[in-house]
Amino acid sequence: MGHWGIDPPDTPPTERALRPGSPAWWFTSRATGRITVAQFPNVPLLVFLGAVVAGRLLDHHHQISRVLADVATGAIVLWALDEILRGVNPWRRLLGAVVLGLSIRTLLLR
């Protein structure tokens, strides 16, 4: 099986010849040189998931449910901005931009 057009893992990421647009370019972490599609959730993503789950367990007409929905929206917007600004590869930055766009759309349609 090929290695997606990148150098062996022992080559520092700064020396890699990543072709723009190639799968390796999209998914290779610029910090570690490893393929990174997903990572362990960070604090904003954990807050988002917790607020969504807690909100689903409550009656949708309850005031706390509405507050949790706002907390979830704020957390996912923070997560998206963090990915856009500090994402480890173009895939993560694009994912952040898509999630931010969908979040803004959702806020405008409320």
PyMOL commands that set and color helices and strands:
alter all, ss='L'
color gray80, all
select helices_A, chain A and resi 13-15+23-27+43-57+63-86+90-109
alter helices_A, ss='H'
color red, helices_A
deselect
rebuild
show_as cartoon
